[in-house]
Amino acid sequence: MPPDQAFLNEVRELWNRNFVAAILFARLNHERIPPEVGAIAQRMNQNFRANQAVHDAVNAAMGSLGIFGGGGGGFGPVVNPEEFMFYATMGLIVAHRGNPPAAPALQACARAVVTGQTDPFTVFNVANPQAPGLGGILRTFLALAPQIVPLVRNWALVTAALAVPGEQISGLLGVSPQQRFQEAMKAAVAAMQSTNTGEFHKQLGIAFGAAGETAGTDDDLAASNLAVLMGTIGLLKPEELRLALGALGRAAADEQNAAKAAPILTLAMPMIQQQGLMKELGVEAVRIASSLLKTAEGANRLGLALATATALLQLGRTAEAESLVSKVKGEFKAPDERMRIAQADADISWANGDNDGAADILVAALEDCGGASSPLRVGLLQKLISVWPAQREGLDPWLQWLQGEAARLEEPQASITRLTAGLALFKTGRQEQGRALVERVDLDMVEQKAPALRDMVGQIRESLKAFGLTRAS
């Protein structure tokens, strides 16, 4: 929703009644606050400083003439502390997209402060750990100057309201977890569509928090699905992957969720590996998958079983991976299914150090499953090239087959296919064959159309330099 002066007026009216609620409400709807509020606070501060400077200069001149006791009147308007506090607070909220930075200790006590469970002066102790008795000192000082007690107390409450963790705000404003979830998911999708990744991550965090409080597991599944979809384009943070796995764990407790949870977990498992979280999350992911596999059926069962087998290999549990793949071998007979199983089977042989066995499995699948889809054939051909034993003859026909498959793909997929196979050849010592595969690839085009592959292209460039080539032509 765009910035709205009417909304700011609404917040100002709420501020007059309950400034803590106004701050929380403004944080929840920060995108509606006009960005110029920060500039208003700055101008107020500048005016105050300018007026104070004039005041000090006049007093100094009068003092030099032996005239003392000059007052503050007559030198411009005095800043209204309440007005300044409002605009400065709104400016902070806008500048930090609703979540001004706060120390963890302050965030931990903020809710108790704004709900009246904790003395507001606790804020000063928490915010200044080097001076733990500051709150008591302030109370002593304020006993001597009771007229400013309300201002300092309000300052503490403002600080606490700005520090309340974002996921707690809706609950403090009386919004139900279900409503919070729906609003956060709607805002997350809108942020994703407008490529506002910062706002997306914020709203996704709120959605996961609310999903944990709503009844049932539908919201857990919806939040996890949205998170994993973002992961497919590389925009999922590790903490969000942790939240998604936790939500899937709750959903897996109900066997009726297998059809919905299995495909989400299937996509999440390779992300766990890509983000280097297999040691941390892999065991739990396998546990959840094992529960889902008891009732998962059809494509969901096959996809999850193969993803789980890959995770087990990465965890060093090769025998369990082999057992799982063996179970699905006899269940799925279609060409595409058999090719996918063959790839997992070859990975197990490769993990056991049997490159010849891995190559044999892939060759048999390619010869036996000609009716499989082109992407699967390409994938198996690339895998075959990567595991082909160094001293084994007969690779060239498979390279030619890969070239033929790549020729039917559009760019940059065609070039990416050649590049990944070429990189595998370079890594296994077949530099001449690798160069032949990629020498006609326009590396600049691939980098432009597929930025995520820049590192791999860089490796290809270095390999090509060994043959006196600085780039593919």
Rosetta blueprint (number, residue, H / E / L):
1 M L
2 P L
3 P L
4 D L
5 Q H
6 A H
7 F H
8 L H
9 N H
10 E H
11 V H
12 R H
13 E H
14 L H
15 W H
16 N H
17 R H
18 N L
19 F H
20 V H
21 A H
22 A H
23 I H
24 L H
25 F H
26 A H
27 R H
28 L H
29 N L
30 H H
31 E H
32 R H
33 I L
34 P L
35 P L
36 E L
37 V H
38 G H
39 A H
40 I H
41 A H
42 Q H
43 R H
44 M H
45 N H
46 Q H
47 N H
48 F H
49 R H
50 A H
51 N H
52 Q H
53 A H
54 V H
55 H H
56 D H
57 A H
58 V H
59 N H
60 A H
61 A H
62 M H
63 G H
64 S H
65 L L
66 G L
67 I L
68 F L
69 G L
70 G L
71 G L
72 G L
73 G L
74 G L
75 F L
76 G L
77 P L
78 V L
79 V L
80 N L
81 P H
82 E H
83 E H
84 F H
85 M H
86 F H
87 Y H
88 A H
89 T H
90 M H
91 G H
92 L H
93 I H
94 V H
95 A H
96 H L
97 R L
98 G L
99 N L
100 P L
101 P L
102 A L
103 A L
104 P H
105 A H
106 L H
107 Q H
108 A H
109 C H
110 A H
111 R H
112 A H
113 V H
114 V H
115 T L
116 G L
117 Q L
118 T L
119 D L
120 P L
121 F L
122 T H
123 V H
124 F H
125 N H
126 V H
127 A H
128 N L
129 P L
130 Q L
131 A L
132 P L
133 G L
134 L H
135 G H
136 G H
137 I H
138 L H
139 R H
140 T H
141 F H
142 L H
143 A H
144 L H
145 A L
146 P H
147 Q H
148 I H
149 V H
150 P H
151 L H
152 V H
153 R H
154 N H
155 W H
156 A H
157 L H
158 V H
159 T H
160 A H
161 A H
162 L H
163 A H
164 V L
165 P L
166 G H
167 E H
168 Q H
169 I H
170 S H
171 G H
172 L H
173 L L
174 G L
175 V L
176 S L
177 P H
178 Q H
179 Q H
180 R H
181 F H
182 Q H
183 E H
184 A H
185 M H
186 K H
187 A H
188 A H
189 V H
190 A H
191 A H
192 M H
193 Q H
194 S L
195 T L
196 N L
197 T H
198 G H
199 E H
200 F H
201 H H
202 K H
203 Q H
204 L H
205 G H
206 I H
207 A H
208 F H
209 G H
210 A H
211 A H
212 G L
213 E L
214 T L
215 A L
216 G L
217 T L
218 D H
219 D H
220 D H
221 L H
222 A H
223 A H
224 S H
225 N H
226 L H
227 A H
228 V H
229 L H
230 M H
231 G H
232 T L
233 I L
234 G L
235 L L
236 L L
237 K L
238 P H
239 E H
240 E H
241 L H
242 R H
243 L H
244 A H
245 L H
246 G H
247 A H
248 L H
249 G H
250 R H
251 A H
252 A H
253 A L
254 D L
255 E H
256 Q H
257 N H
258 A H
259 A H
260 K H
261 A H
262 A H
263 P H
264 I H
265 L H
266 T H
267 L H
268 A H
269 M H
270 P H
271 M H
272 I H
273 Q H
274 Q H
275 Q L
276 G L
277 L L
278 M H
279 K H
280 E H
281 L H
282 G H
283 V H
284 E H
285 A H
286 V H
287 R H
288 I H
289 A H
290 S H
291 S H
292 L H
293 L H
294 K L
295 T L
296 A L
297 E L
298 G H
299 A H
300 N H
301 R H
302 L H
303 G H
304 L H
305 A H
306 L H
307 A H
308 T H
309 A H
310 T H
311 A H
312 L H
313 L H
314 Q H
315 L L
316 G L
317 R L
318 T H
319 A H
320 E H
321 A H
322 E H
323 S H
324 L H
325 V H
326 S H
327 K H
328 V H
329 K H
330 G L
331 E L
332 F L
333 K L
334 A L
335 P H
336 D H
337 E H
338 R H
339 M H
340 R H
341 I H
342 A H
343 Q H
344 A H
345 D H
346 A H
347 D H
348 I H
349 S H
350 W H
351 A H
352 N L
353 G L
354 D L
355 N H
356 D H
357 G H
358 A H
359 A H
360 D H
361 I H
362 L H
363 V H
364 A H
365 A H
366 L H
367 E H
368 D H
369 C L
370 G L
371 G L
372 A L
373 S L
374 S H
375 P H
376 L H
377 R H
378 V H
379 G H
380 L H
381 L H
382 Q H
383 K H
384 L H
385 I H
386 S H
387 V H
388 W L
389 P L
390 A L
391 Q L
392 R L
393 E L
394 G L
395 L L
396 D H
397 P H
398 W H
399 L H
400 Q H
401 W H
402 L H
403 Q H
404 G H
405 E H
406 A H
407 A H
408 R L
409 L L
410 E L
411 E L
412 P L
413 Q H
414 A H
415 S H
416 I H
417 T H
418 R H
419 L H
420 T H
421 A H
422 G H
423 L H
424 A H
425 L H
426 F H
427 K H
428 T L
429 G L
430 R L
431 Q H
432 E H
433 Q H
434 G H
435 R H
436 A H
437 L H
438 V H
439 E L
440 R L
441 V L
442 D L
443 L H
444 D H
445 M H
446 V H
447 E H
448 Q H
449 K H
450 A L
451 P H
452 A H
453 L H
454 R H
455 D H
456 M H
457 V H
458 G H
459 Q H
460 I H
461 R H
462 E H
463 S H
464 L H
465 K H
466 A L
467 F L
468 G L
469 L L
470 T L
471 R L
472 A L
473 S L
